């Protein structure tokens, strides 16, 4: 038996005469847990490993920190990357093997450069009670600095610029006439956008690719919604980004020149070869001087050898 096609086969509202114009690639994140806290990992994903030098992004919370439970990550190692921590709500304590001990609050940037090796812990229990909400990102270091000395920076205030219906805070790199003092080993940018409802046109660099993470609220790029669970990806060659904000929104725009080298990422290491990862992991597992010690009450984190070792 055949035809006719009925309304049950193809509901009229499922097909519009006007095709949806999706001016952004929406990459779905995945739910994960870090340090006892729910996160949404939007980078790396199978279809998108890097955005410029940005190679990792965990949207943390919002979730609650109590007297006995919060986001608590014991000492663990890193190589070849920078960690950038940015909070929307709450506070977190960073400690590292350089002796740094730094509380971070909303509007501030913690930027740790691992280079050849560093270890750090991050904790909220006993530091903060109430809502915790933020994002942690990694930046892959280029070959010129990735074997260098580790370092840590805290930026208590960052430069801002006015945009349509809101304010841009520049974490890393330059945006409009605001330039962040944060260390930058490659050509990349990160900007928080606090936007009120309305249409905003944001200037972009044609040489950069971009990712848009929605920390709060909701936005549309073209006809396409980007929500808290995903990353909106924009390829190179754009002069501007038009976003329509439906309810007050906090966005994080990351971008940069496409990273020129393939990365090998395993556990907390960003490298180029399996041998480099194996050597770093042996140094951490054997507790050698390469990563140093972190003065934290939390237990250090160890994991099994990489699958190829
Ligand atoms: Mn870490």
py3Dmol code that shows the C-alpha trace and the ligand (Angstrom):
import py3Dmol

protein = """\
ATOM      1  CA  UNK A   1       0.000   0.000   0.000  1.00  0.00           C
ATOM      2  CA  UNK A   2       1.300   3.419  -0.854  1.00  0.00           C
ATOM      3  CA  UNK A   3       0.576   7.119  -0.355  1.00  0.00           C
ATOM      4  CA  UNK A   4      -0.621   9.616   0.262  1.00  0.00           C
ATOM      5  CA  UNK A   5       1.844  11.032   2.727  1.00  0.00           C
ATOM      6  CA  UNK A   6      -0.209  12.153   5.682  1.00  0.00           C
ATOM      7  CA  UNK A   7       0.326  14.665   8.373  1.00  0.00           C
ATOM      8  CA  UNK A   8       1.601  11.797  10.532  1.00  0.00           C
ATOM      9  CA  UNK A   9       4.474  11.169   8.119  1.00  0.00           C
ATOM     10  CA  UNK A  10       5.634  14.733   7.934  1.00  0.00           C
ATOM     11  CA  UNK A  11       4.084  17.185  10.312  1.00  0.00           C
ATOM     12  CA  UNK A  12       3.893  20.638   8.720  1.00  0.00           C
ATOM     13  CA  UNK A  13       5.600  22.246  11.720  1.00  0.00           C
ATOM     14  CA  UNK A  14       8.608  19.965  11.254  1.00  0.00           C
ATOM     15  CA  UNK A  15       9.403  21.603   7.933  1.00  0.00           C
ATOM     16  CA  UNK A  16       9.571  25.300   7.566  1.00  0.00           C
ATOM     17  CA  UNK A  17       9.662  27.128   4.254  1.00  0.00           C
ATOM     18  CA  UNK A  18      12.467  29.166   5.768  1.00  0.00           C
ATOM     19  CA  UNK A  19      15.436  26.866   6.403  1.00  0.00           C
ATOM     20  CA  UNK A  20      17.068  27.432   9.775  1.00  0.00           C
ATOM     21  CA  UNK A  21      20.195  29.495   9.347  1.00  0.00           C
ATOM     22  CA  UNK A  22      22.697  28.076  11.777  1.00  0.00           C
ATOM     23  CA  UNK A  23      25.680  30.383  11.710  1.00  0.00           C
ATOM     24  CA  UNK A  24      27.549  28.311  14.274  1.00  0.00           C
ATOM     25  CA  UNK A  25      28.498  24.650  14.760  1.00  0.00           C
ATOM     26  CA  UNK A  26      26.928  23.542  18.040  1.00  0.00           C
ATOM     27  CA  UNK A  27      29.108  20.896  19.686  1.00  0.00           C
ATOM     28  CA  UNK A  28      27.403  18.984  22.458  1.00  0.00           C
ATOM     29  CA  UNK A  29      29.433  18.658  25.664  1.00  0.00           C
ATOM     30  CA  UNK A  30      29.471  15.611  27.893  1.00  0.00           C
ATOM     31  CA  UNK A  31      28.714  15.230  31.579  1.00  0.00           C
ATOM     32  CA  UNK A  32      31.698  14.316  33.740  1.00  0.00           C
ATOM     33  CA  UNK A  33      32.748  14.486  37.369  1.00  0.00           C
ATOM     34  CA  UNK A  34      35.882  16.157  38.660  1.00  0.00           C
ATOM     35  CA  UNK A  35      36.880  16.299  42.315  1.00  0.00           C
ATOM     36  CA  UNK A  36      33.390  15.207  43.440  1.00  0.00           C
ATOM     37  CA  UNK A  37      31.717  17.940  41.400  1.00  0.00           C
ATOM     38  CA  UNK A  38      29.571  17.749  38.270  1.00  0.00           C
ATOM     39  CA  UNK A  39      31.134  19.360  35.202  1.00  0.00           C
ATOM     40  CA  UNK A  40      30.189  19.663  31.563  1.00  0.00           C
ATOM     41  CA  UNK A  41      33.170  19.017  29.291  1.00  0.00           C
ATOM     42  CA  UNK A  42      32.809  20.996  26.073  1.00  0.00           C
ATOM     43  CA  UNK A  43      36.429  20.579  24.874  1.00  0.00           C
ATOM     44  CA  UNK A  44      38.004  18.365  23.656  1.00  0.00           C
ATOM     45  CA  UNK A  45      35.221  16.595  21.785  1.00  0.00           C
ATOM     46  CA  UNK A  46      35.545  13.992  19.048  1.00  0.00           C
ATOM     47  CA  UNK A  47      34.630  16.479  16.313  1.00  0.00           C
ATOM     48  CA  UNK A  48      36.662  19.364  17.765  1.00  0.00           C
ATOM     49  CA  UNK A  49      39.941  18.831  19.647  1.00  0.00           C
ATOM     50  CA  UNK A  50      41.183  22.415  19.844  1.00  0.00           C
ATOM     51  CA  UNK A  51      40.050  26.014  19.361  1.00  0.00           C
ATOM     52  CA  UNK A  52      43.249  27.946  18.728  1.00  0.00           C
ATOM     53  CA  UNK A  53      45.586  26.769  21.502  1.00  0.00           C
ATOM     54  CA  UNK A  54      42.605  26.079  23.807  1.00  0.00           C
ATOM     55  CA  UNK A  55      42.497  22.309  24.226  1.00  0.00           C
ATOM     56  CA  UNK A  56      40.273  21.646  27.245  1.00  0.00           C
ATOM     57  CA  UNK A  57      37.231  23.285  28.860  1.00  0.00           C
ATOM     58  CA  UNK A  58      35.238  22.025  31.844  1.00  0.00           C
ATOM     59  CA  UNK A  59      32.179  24.067  32.770  1.00  0.00           C
ATOM     60  CA  UNK A  60      31.961  23.519  36.552  1.00  0.00           C
ATOM     61  CA  UNK A  61      28.550  23.648  38.223  1.00  0.00           C
ATOM     62  CA  UNK A  62      26.644  25.610  39.268  1.00  0.00           C
ATOM     63  CA  UNK A  63      26.592  23.351  42.286  1.00  0.00           C
ATOM     64  CA  UNK A  64      26.692  23.804  46.009  1.00  0.00           C
ATOM     65  CA  UNK A  65      29.684  23.719  48.289  1.00  0.00           C
ATOM     66  CA  UNK A  66      28.965  22.808  51.901  1.00  0.00           C
ATOM     67  CA  UNK A  67      31.071  22.501  55.052  1.00  0.00           C
ATOM     68  CA  UNK A  68      31.883  18.919  54.087  1.00  0.00           C
ATOM     69  CA  UNK A  69      31.538  18.671  50.326  1.00  0.00           C
ATOM     70  CA  UNK A  70      32.782  20.700  47.399  1.00  0.00           C
ATOM     71  CA  UNK A  71      35.060  20.577  44.416  1.00  0.00           C
ATOM     72  CA  UNK A  72      38.253  19.121  45.847  1.00  0.00           C
ATOM     73  CA  UNK A  73      41.045  17.997  43.558  1.00  0.00           C
ATOM     74  CA  UNK A  74      44.165  16.681  45.285  1.00  0.00           C
ATOM     75  CA  UNK A  75      47.694  17.307  44.003  1.00  0.00           C
ATOM     76  CA  UNK A  76      48.155  16.134  40.421  1.00  0.00           C
ATOM     77  CA  UNK A  77      50.707  16.827  37.677  1.00  0.00           C
ATOM     78  CA  UNK A  78      50.616  18.789  34.435  1.00  0.00           C
ATOM     79  CA  UNK A  79      53.028  19.266  31.536  1.00  0.00           C
ATOM     80  CA  UNK A  80      52.910  21.336  28.358  1.00  0.00           C
ATOM     81  CA  UNK A  81      49.833  23.414  29.157  1.00  0.00           C
ATOM     82  CA  UNK A  82      48.469  26.413  31.025  1.00  0.00           C
ATOM     83  CA  UNK A  83      45.432  26.061  33.294  1.00  0.00           C
ATOM     84  CA  UNK A  84      43.115  29.073  33.286  1.00  0.00           C
ATOM     85  CA  UNK A  85      40.510  29.187  36.038  1.00  0.00           C
ATOM     86  CA  UNK A  86      37.589  31.613  35.920  1.00  0.00           C
ATOM     87  CA  UNK A  87      34.675  31.756  38.347  1.00  0.00           C
ATOM     88  CA  UNK A  88      31.172  33.161  37.980  1.00  0.00           C
ATOM     89  CA  UNK A  89      30.223  32.396  41.587  1.00  0.00           C
ATOM     90  CA  UNK A  90      32.048  31.178  44.686  1.00  0.00           C
ATOM     91  CA  UNK A  91      35.712  30.842  45.543  1.00  0.00           C
ATOM     92  CA  UNK A  92      38.439  28.252  45.133  1.00  0.00           C
ATOM     93  CA  UNK A  93      41.899  27.764  46.650  1.00  0.00           C
ATOM     94  CA  UNK A  94      44.820  26.987  44.340  1.00  0.00           C
ATOM     95  CA  UNK A  95      48.076  25.527  45.683  1.00  0.00           C
ATOM     96  CA  UNK A  96      51.022  24.427  43.585  1.00  0.00           C
ATOM     97  CA  UNK A  97      54.523  22.975  43.755  1.00  0.00           C
ATOM     98  CA  UNK A  98      56.012  26.451  43.212  1.00  0.00           C
ATOM     99  CA  UNK A  99      54.681  27.388  46.664  1.00  0.00           C
ATOM    100  CA  UNK A 100      51.770  29.452  45.347  1.00  0.00           C
ATOM    101  CA  UNK A 101      48.679  29.591  47.541  1.00  0.00           C
ATOM    102  CA  UNK A 102      45.938  31.709  46.021  1.00  0.00           C
ATOM    103  CA  UNK A 103      42.197  32.085  46.523  1.00  0.00           C
ATOM    104  CA  UNK A 104      40.363  33.010  43.353  1.00  0.00           C
ATOM    105  CA  UNK A 105      36.990  34.797  43.194  1.00  0.00           C
ATOM    106  CA  UNK A 106      34.679  35.871  40.360  1.00  0.00           C
ATOM    107  CA  UNK A 107      36.290  38.357  37.985  1.00  0.00           C
ATOM    108  CA  UNK A 108      39.803  37.119  38.721  1.00  0.00           C
ATOM    109  CA  UNK A 109      42.097  34.862  36.721  1.00  0.00           C
ATOM    110  CA  UNK A 110      44.383  32.105  37.949  1.00  0.00           C
ATOM    111  CA  UNK A 111      46.831  31.148  35.222  1.00  0.00           C
ATOM    112  CA  UNK A 112      49.320  28.353  35.860  1.00  0.00           C
ATOM    113  CA  UNK A 113      51.967  27.463  33.285  1.00  0.00           C
ATOM    114  CA  UNK A 114      53.132  23.854  33.545  1.00  0.00           C
ATOM    115  CA  UNK A 115      56.033  23.820  31.086  1.00  0.00           C
ATOM    116  CA  UNK A 116      58.300  20.844  31.880  1.00  0.00           C
ATOM    117  CA  UNK A 117      56.250  19.984  34.978  1.00  0.00           C
ATOM    118  CA  UNK A 118      54.200  21.342  37.858  1.00  0.00           C
ATOM    119  CA  UNK A 119      51.729  19.911  40.365  1.00  0.00           C
ATOM    120  CA  UNK A 120      48.740  21.659  41.920  1.00  0.00           C
ATOM    121  CA  UNK A 121      45.608  21.145  44.011  1.00  0.00           C
ATOM    122  CA  UNK A 122      42.294  22.950  43.882  1.00  0.00           C
ATOM    123  CA  UNK A 123      39.838  22.975  46.741  1.00  0.00           C
ATOM    124  CA  UNK A 124      36.605  24.599  47.847  1.00  0.00           C
ATOM    125  CA  UNK A 125      35.623  22.687  51.000  1.00  0.00           C
ATOM    126  CA  UNK A 126      36.596  24.841  53.977  1.00  0.00           C
ATOM    127  CA  UNK A 127      37.252  27.777  51.633  1.00  0.00           C
ATOM    128  CA  UNK A 128      33.760  28.595  50.404  1.00  0.00           C
ATOM    129  CA  UNK A 129      30.150  27.679  51.224  1.00  0.00           C
ATOM    130  CA  UNK A 130      27.322  28.220  48.767  1.00  0.00           C
ATOM    131  CA  UNK A 131      27.094  28.132  45.014  1.00  0.00           C
ATOM    132  CA  UNK A 132      30.201  27.373  42.969  1.00  0.00           C
ATOM    133  CA  UNK A 133      30.143  28.059  39.257  1.00  0.00           C
ATOM    134  CA  UNK A 134      32.978  28.562  36.803  1.00  0.00           C
ATOM    135  CA  UNK A 135      35.080  27.152  34.034  1.00  0.00           C
ATOM    136  CA  UNK A 136      38.559  25.708  33.832  1.00  0.00           C
ATOM    137  CA  UNK A 137      40.396  25.719  30.536  1.00  0.00           C
ATOM    138  CA  UNK A 138      43.749  24.493  29.302  1.00  0.00           C
ATOM    139  CA  UNK A 139      45.933  26.214  26.751  1.00  0.00           C
ATOM    140  CA  UNK A 140      48.437  24.058  24.862  1.00  0.00           C
ATOM    141  CA  UNK A 141      51.926  25.531  25.077  1.00  0.00           C
ATOM    142  CA  UNK A 142      53.907  25.887  21.853  1.00  0.00           C
ATOM    143  CA  UNK A 143      57.175  23.989  21.357  1.00  0.00           C
ATOM    144  CA  UNK A 144      59.126  27.147  22.218  1.00  0.00           C
ATOM    145  CA  UNK A 145      57.958  27.161  25.862  1.00  0.00           C
ATOM    146  CA  UNK A 146      56.457  23.771  26.641  1.00  0.00           C
ATOM    147  CA  UNK A 147      59.724  22.410  28.049  1.00  0.00           C
ATOM    148  CA  UNK A 148      60.374  25.587  30.026  1.00  0.00           C
ATOM    149  CA  UNK A 149      59.997  26.539  33.678  1.00  0.00           C
ATOM    150  CA  UNK A 150      56.617  26.355  35.406  1.00  0.00           C
ATOM    151  CA  UNK A 151      54.995  29.602  36.581  1.00  0.00           C
ATOM    152  CA  UNK A 152      51.853  30.920  38.256  1.00  0.00           C
ATOM    153  CA  UNK A 153      50.005  34.227  37.878  1.00  0.00           C
ATOM    154  CA  UNK A 154      46.984  35.639  39.681  1.00  0.00           C
ATOM    155  CA  UNK A 155      45.196  38.617  38.144  1.00  0.00           C
ATOM    156  CA  UNK A 156      42.898  40.279  40.674  1.00  0.00           C
ATOM    157  CA  UNK A 157      41.478  42.702  38.123  1.00  0.00           C
ATOM    158  CA  UNK A 158      41.345  42.576  34.358  1.00  0.00           C
ATOM    159  CA  UNK A 159      40.706  45.213  31.695  1.00  0.00           C
ATOM    160  CA  UNK A 160      37.189  45.742  30.390  1.00  0.00           C
ATOM    161  CA  UNK A 161      35.600  47.187  27.272  1.00  0.00           C
ATOM    162  CA  UNK A 162      32.021  48.226  26.516  1.00  0.00           C
ATOM    163  CA  UNK A 163      30.080  46.154  23.950  1.00  0.00           C
ATOM    164  CA  UNK A 164      26.451  46.368  22.754  1.00  0.00           C
ATOM    165  CA  UNK A 165      24.218  45.707  25.778  1.00  0.00           C
ATOM    166  CA  UNK A 166      27.072  44.749  28.042  1.00  0.00           C
ATOM    167  CA  UNK A 167      30.639  44.547  29.220  1.00  0.00           C
ATOM    168  CA  UNK A 168      33.585  42.492  27.978  1.00  0.00           C
ATOM    169  CA  UNK A 169      36.301  41.441  30.438  1.00  0.00           C
ATOM    170  CA  UNK A 170      39.534  40.354  28.762  1.00  0.00           C
ATOM    171  CA  UNK A 171      41.153  37.367  30.503  1.00  0.00           C
ATOM    172  CA  UNK A 172      43.871  36.701  27.925  1.00  0.00           C
ATOM    173  CA  UNK A 173      44.903  38.536  24.764  1.00  0.00           C
ATOM    174  CA  UNK A 174      43.231  41.614  23.317  1.00  0.00           C
ATOM    175  CA  UNK A 175      39.633  42.564  22.568  1.00  0.00           C
ATOM    176  CA  UNK A 176      38.556  46.002  21.294  1.00  0.00           C
ATOM    177  CA  UNK A 177      40.914  48.404  23.093  1.00  0.00           C
ATOM    178  CA  UNK A 178      41.441  46.240  26.179  1.00  0.00           C
ATOM    179  CA  UNK A 179      44.606  44.132  26.548  1.00  0.00           C
ATOM    180  CA  UNK A 180      45.037  41.559  29.309  1.00  0.00           C
ATOM    181  CA  UNK A 181      48.343  41.518  31.216  1.00  0.00           C
ATOM    182  CA  UNK A 182      48.170  37.709  31.439  1.00  0.00           C
ATOM    183  CA  UNK A 183      51.007  35.645  29.983  1.00  0.00           C
ATOM    184  CA  UNK A 184      50.348  34.448  26.462  1.00  0.00           C
ATOM    185  CA  UNK A 185      52.660  32.009  24.652  1.00  0.00           C
ATOM    186  CA  UNK A 186      50.567  31.778  21.467  1.00  0.00           C
ATOM    187  CA  UNK A 187      48.219  34.098  19.587  1.00  0.00           C
ATOM    188  CA  UNK A 188      44.931  33.511  21.447  1.00  0.00           C
ATOM    189  CA  UNK A 189      42.193  35.282  23.369  1.00  0.00           C
ATOM    190  CA  UNK A 190      39.583  34.732  26.082  1.00  0.00           C
ATOM    191  CA  UNK A 191      36.841  37.247  26.858  1.00  0.00           C
ATOM    192  CA  UNK A 192      33.950  37.102  29.295  1.00  0.00           C
ATOM    193  CA  UNK A 193      30.847  38.814  27.944  1.00  0.00           C
ATOM    194  CA  UNK A 194      28.165  39.914  30.423  1.00  0.00           C
ATOM    195  CA  UNK A 195      25.212  40.794  28.205  1.00  0.00           C
ATOM    196  CA  UNK A 196      21.705  42.114  28.748  1.00  0.00           C
ATOM    197  CA  UNK A 197      18.898  41.073  26.376  1.00  0.00           C
ATOM    198  CA  UNK A 198      19.216  42.394  22.850  1.00  0.00           C
ATOM    199  CA  UNK A 199      21.342  41.941  19.775  1.00  0.00           C
ATOM    200  CA  UNK A 200      25.096  42.370  20.129  1.00  0.00           C
ATOM    201  CA  UNK A 201      27.699  42.537  17.396  1.00  0.00           C
ATOM    202  CA  UNK A 202      31.116  41.430  18.616  1.00  0.00           C
ATOM    203  CA  UNK A 203      34.308  42.093  16.639  1.00  0.00           C
ATOM    204  CA  UNK A 204      36.354  39.027  15.662  1.00  0.00           C
ATOM    205  CA  UNK A 205      39.850  38.501  14.225  1.00  0.00           C
ATOM    206  CA  UNK A 206      39.691  36.865  10.783  1.00  0.00           C
ATOM    207  CA  UNK A 207      42.820  34.813  11.508  1.00  0.00           C
ATOM    208  CA  UNK A 208      41.242  33.216  14.605  1.00  0.00           C
ATOM    209  CA  UNK A 209      38.832  30.368  15.096  1.00  0.00           C
ATOM    210  CA  UNK A 210      36.464  30.768  18.077  1.00  0.00           C
ATOM    211  CA  UNK A 211      34.451  28.855  20.632  1.00  0.00           C
ATOM    212  CA  UNK A 212      31.517  30.301  22.544  1.00  0.00           C
ATOM    213  CA  UNK A 213      30.694  28.799  25.935  1.00  0.00           C
ATOM    214  CA  UNK A 214      27.471  29.878  27.641  1.00  0.00           C
ATOM    215  CA  UNK A 215      28.052  30.082  31.384  1.00  0.00           C
ATOM    216  CA  UNK A 216      24.655  31.598  32.225  1.00  0.00           C
ATOM    217  CA  UNK A 217      21.482  32.564  30.357  1.00  0.00           C
ATOM    218  CA  UNK A 218      20.747  31.737  26.754  1.00  0.00           C
ATOM    219  CA  UNK A 219      21.822  33.089  23.378  1.00  0.00           C
ATOM    220  CA  UNK A 220      21.192  32.584  19.698  1.00  0.00           C
ATOM    221  CA  UNK A 221      23.722  32.810  16.889  1.00  0.00           C
ATOM    222  CA  UNK A 222      21.693  33.314  13.732  1.00  0.00           C
ATOM    223  CA  UNK A 223      18.611  31.156  14.337  1.00  0.00           C
ATOM    224  CA  UNK A 224      20.590  28.676  16.337  1.00  0.00           C
ATOM    225  CA  UNK A 225      20.455  28.467  20.142  1.00  0.00           C
ATOM    226  CA  UNK A 226      23.668  27.782  22.050  1.00  0.00           C
ATOM    227  CA  UNK A 227      23.092  26.687  25.614  1.00  0.00           C
ATOM    228  CA  UNK A 228      25.069  25.844  28.730  1.00  0.00           C
ATOM    229  CA  UNK A 229      25.524  22.249  27.634  1.00  0.00           C
ATOM    230  CA  UNK A 230      27.405  22.934  24.448  1.00  0.00           C
ATOM    231  CA  UNK A 231      30.141  24.910  22.722  1.00  0.00           C
ATOM    232  CA  UNK A 232      29.382  27.078  19.711  1.00  0.00           C
ATOM    233  CA  UNK A 233      32.257  26.725  17.212  1.00  0.00           C
ATOM    234  CA  UNK A 234      33.088  29.427  14.658  1.00  0.00           C
ATOM    235  CA  UNK A 235      35.782  28.816  12.059  1.00  0.00           C
ATOM    236  CA  UNK A 236      38.343  31.308  10.787  1.00  0.00           C
ATOM    237  CA  UNK A 237      37.565  34.160   8.398  1.00  0.00           C
ATOM    238  CA  UNK A 238      34.932  36.110  10.323  1.00  0.00           C
ATOM    239  CA  UNK A 239      34.993  39.826  11.092  1.00  0.00           C
ATOM    240  CA  UNK A 240      32.204  39.755  13.612  1.00  0.00           C
ATOM    241  CA  UNK A 241      29.789  37.629  15.585  1.00  0.00           C
ATOM    242  CA  UNK A 242      26.125  38.573  15.997  1.00  0.00           C
ATOM    243  CA  UNK A 243      24.550  37.128  19.135  1.00  0.00           C
ATOM    244  CA  UNK A 244      20.983  37.581  20.261  1.00  0.00           C
ATOM    245  CA  UNK A 245      20.605  37.418  24.013  1.00  0.00           C
ATOM    246  CA  UNK A 246      17.207  36.200  25.187  1.00  0.00           C
ATOM    247  CA  UNK A 247      17.793  36.476  28.929  1.00  0.00           C
ATOM    248  CA  UNK A 248      20.773  38.089  30.696  1.00  0.00           C
ATOM    249  CA  UNK A 249      23.764  35.983  29.728  1.00  0.00           C
ATOM    250  CA  UNK A 250      27.364  35.389  30.733  1.00  0.00           C
ATOM    251  CA  UNK A 251      29.435  34.021  27.866  1.00  0.00           C
ATOM    252  CA  UNK A 252      33.047  33.036  27.502  1.00  0.00           C
ATOM    253  CA  UNK A 253      34.477  33.610  24.050  1.00  0.00           C
ATOM    254  CA  UNK A 254      37.735  31.745  23.417  1.00  0.00           C
ATOM    255  CA  UNK A 255      39.720  31.898  20.210  1.00  0.00           C
ATOM    256  CA  UNK A 256      43.065  31.901  18.526  1.00  0.00           C
ATOM    257  CA  UNK A 257      45.071  31.013  15.446  1.00  0.00           C
ATOM    258  CA  UNK A 258      44.505  27.318  14.697  1.00  0.00           C
ATOM    259  CA  UNK A 259      47.149  25.387  16.655  1.00  0.00           C
ATOM    260  CA  UNK A 260      49.800  24.284  14.142  1.00  0.00           C
ATOM    261  CA  UNK A 261      50.943  21.048  15.794  1.00  0.00           C
ATOM    262  CA  UNK A 262      49.001  17.852  16.530  1.00  0.00           C
ATOM    263  CA  UNK A 263      48.701  17.281  20.284  1.00  0.00           C
ATOM    264  CA  UNK A 264      48.815  14.100  22.276  1.00  0.00           C
ATOM    265  CA  UNK A 265      46.650  14.575  25.364  1.00  0.00           C
ATOM    266  CA  UNK A 266      46.467  11.871  28.012  1.00  0.00           C
ATOM    267  CA  UNK A 267      45.299  12.331  31.627  1.00  0.00           C
ATOM    268  CA  UNK A 268      46.746  15.677  32.760  1.00  0.00           C
ATOM    269  CA  UNK A 269      49.481  15.875  30.166  1.00  0.00           C
ATOM    270  CA  UNK A 270      49.608  17.771  26.884  1.00  0.00           C
ATOM    271  CA  UNK A 271      52.473  16.454  24.760  1.00  0.00           C
ATOM    272  CA  UNK A 272      53.398  15.428  21.236  1.00  0.00           C
ATOM    273  CA  UNK A 273      54.569  11.825  21.632  1.00  0.00           C
ATOM    274  CA  UNK A 274      53.729   8.762  23.733  1.00  0.00           C
ATOM    275  CA  UNK A 275      57.330   8.680  24.987  1.00  0.00           C
ATOM    276  CA  UNK A 276      56.960  12.159  26.497  1.00  0.00           C
ATOM    277  CA  UNK A 277      53.758  11.178  28.269  1.00  0.00           C
ATOM    278  CA  UNK A 278      55.242   7.904  29.512  1.00  0.00           C
ATOM    279  CA  UNK A 279      58.298   9.718  30.925  1.00  0.00           C
ATOM    280  CA  UNK A 280      56.172  12.358  32.664  1.00  0.00           C
ATOM    281  CA  UNK A 281      53.837   9.761  34.112  1.00  0.00           C
ATOM    282  CA  UNK A 282      56.733   7.665  35.414  1.00  0.00           C
ATOM    283  CA  UNK A 283      58.196  10.771  37.088  1.00  0.00           C
ATOM    284  CA  UNK A 284      54.859  11.506  38.798  1.00  0.00           C
ATOM    285  CA  UNK A 285      54.214   7.883  39.806  1.00  0.00           C
ATOM    286  CA  UNK A 286      57.762   7.590  41.207  1.00  0.00           C
ATOM    287  CA  UNK A 287      57.318  10.955  43.010  1.00  0.00           C
ATOM    288  CA  UNK A 288      60.531  12.377  41.561  1.00  0.00           C
ATOM    289  CA  UNK A 289      61.560  16.019  41.813  1.00  0.00           C
ATOM    290  CA  UNK A 290      60.218  16.807  38.349  1.00  0.00           C
ATOM    291  CA  UNK A 291      56.811  17.813  39.707  1.00  0.00           C
ATOM    292  CA  UNK A 292      57.752  18.867  43.238  1.00  0.00           C
ATOM    293  CA  UNK A 293      55.430  18.787  46.237  1.00  0.00           C
ATOM    294  CA  UNK A 294      52.163  20.591  46.947  1.00  0.00           C
ATOM    295  CA  UNK A 295      51.392  21.589  50.511  1.00  0.00           C
ATOM    296  CA  UNK A 296      47.803  20.344  50.592  1.00  0.00           C
ATOM    297  CA  UNK A 297      45.859  18.170  53.050  1.00  0.00           C
ATOM    298  CA  UNK A 298      44.242  16.417  50.098  1.00  0.00           C
ATOM    299  CA  UNK A 299      45.701  13.116  48.921  1.00  0.00           C
ATOM    300  CA  UNK A 300      47.727  13.217  45.699  1.00  0.00           C
ATOM    301  CA  UNK A 301      46.026  11.666  42.687  1.00  0.00           C
ATOM    302  CA  UNK A 302      47.568   8.728  40.884  1.00  0.00           C
ATOM    303  CA  UNK A 303      46.278   6.723  37.963  1.00  0.00           C
ATOM    304  CA  UNK A 304      47.291   3.628  35.990  1.00  0.00           C
ATOM    305  CA  UNK A 305      49.960   3.811  33.283  1.00  0.00           C
ATOM    306  CA  UNK A 306      48.903   4.900  29.797  1.00  0.00           C
ATOM    307  CA  UNK A 307      47.508   2.047  27.674  1.00  0.00           C
ATOM    308  CA  UNK A 308      50.572   1.916  25.411  1.00  0.00           C
ATOM    309  CA  UNK A 309      53.124   1.728  28.273  1.00  0.00           C
TER     310      UNK A 309
END
"""
ligand_1 = """\
1
MN
Mn 44.848 20.535 37.196
"""
view = py3Dmol.view(width=600, height=400)
view.addModel(protein, "pdb")
view.setStyle({"model": 0}, {"cartoon": {"style": "trace"}})
view.addModel(ligand_1, "xyz")
view.setStyle({"model": 1}, {"stick": {}})
view.zoomTo()
view.show()
